């Protein structure tokens, strides 16, 4: 597959819930749609909740490059196939994809939820503070560690966990990354990553930025902007840029949560999104 979408190129996904307005979730870097399963089940009583794998992740096709406009184009093709506007929820990288789409294909959306990311360029550090002790962005190290795992010699998932431990000291993050390590076939089948690690590593710098919107473009529909109170991915200085592009934005900061708001405070996140959906769908 190339980065230019054709009608035959579809993002992988699954839907939870059989009736009601459609809500679509897109994940962040190294993730996949199933990361949203708990939240989806919480909404499924009155919604059809579709969990998509973005390109180069999960079961979706791999591309020749990593580019927000390209990803938004593939996502737009998927949303257009539903035949109705949706509420789109995106976290981190997925949030940037969602915002890129909203500024180019607003007719596809009923509402937008952006989770712990802003439409700005991010520095090489993991967050954005003036703290000289802040660690450099770990993403390059994560990719290097995953690529260094000898998949041919790998016997168990625990072996892979041990191989990643030095570069990825957090048990939570290792568990998250290892969700994309799968075994082909059964028994002694070869292990492989569902992540397009080579292309992600090469184009990682693209993911730090945010594509310039079309001249004069705004998304005037309702926007919920959810940020972790302990995260540095959304700072007060981002508000002006967000309001310029998304003038109907409401910011909610979730206490005791960092970048992975929906994992760290799932009940609060679910209730916040549910109230937003109620408001959007009553209009």
LINPENOR-V479338 format. One line per field, one symbol per residue. ss: DSSP state (H for helix, E for strand, C for the rest). phi: phi as a letter, one per 20 degrees, with the letter a starting at -180 (. if undefined). psi: psi as a letter, one per 20 degrees, with the letter a starting at -180 (. if undefined). A space follows every 50 residues. Layout:
ss->???
phi->???
psi->???
This chain:
ss->CCCCCCCCCCCCEEEECCCCEEEEEECCCCCCHHHHHHHHHHHCCCEEEE EECCCCCCCCCCCCCCCHHHHHHHHHHHHHCCCCCEEEEEECHHHHHHHH HHHHCHHHEEEEEEECCCCCCCCCECCCCCCCCCCECCHHHHHHHHHHCC CCCCCCHHHHHHHHCCCCCCHHHHHHHHCCEEECCCCCCCEEECCCHHHH HHCHHHHHCCCCCCCCCCCCCEEEEEEECCCCCCCHHHHHHHHHHCCCEE EEEECCCCCCHHHHCHHHHHHHHHHHHHHHHHC
phi->.dfefcfeecffabddndbogecddceegmeagffegfffffdfgcbedd ddefgmcleffedfbdbfffffffffgfffffmbfceddcdlgffffffg fgfdcffedeaccddlbcecedffffcbceffefffgefffffffffeff ffefdcffffgffegfecfffffffffffeecdfmcmegfebeeeeffff ffdgffffebfffggmfbdeffcdddcffeedfcdgffffffffecfded ecdeflcdfegfeecffffffffgfffgfffef
psi->qrioqriioqqqrqppqiqrqppppprapjarhihjgggghhiihjqoop oqprqjqcjqqqriropgggghgggggghhihjqqrpppppcghhhgghg ghihlhiiphrpopolqqlrpqriqhbnrjoiipqqpigghggggghipn hhipgrhhghghhihghnhphggghghihjorppbrdkqqqqpjpmhghg ghjhhhihapqprqpjpqojrpppopqphjqjhoqhiigggghhhmilpp ppppqkqbhmghhhmhgggghggghgggggii.
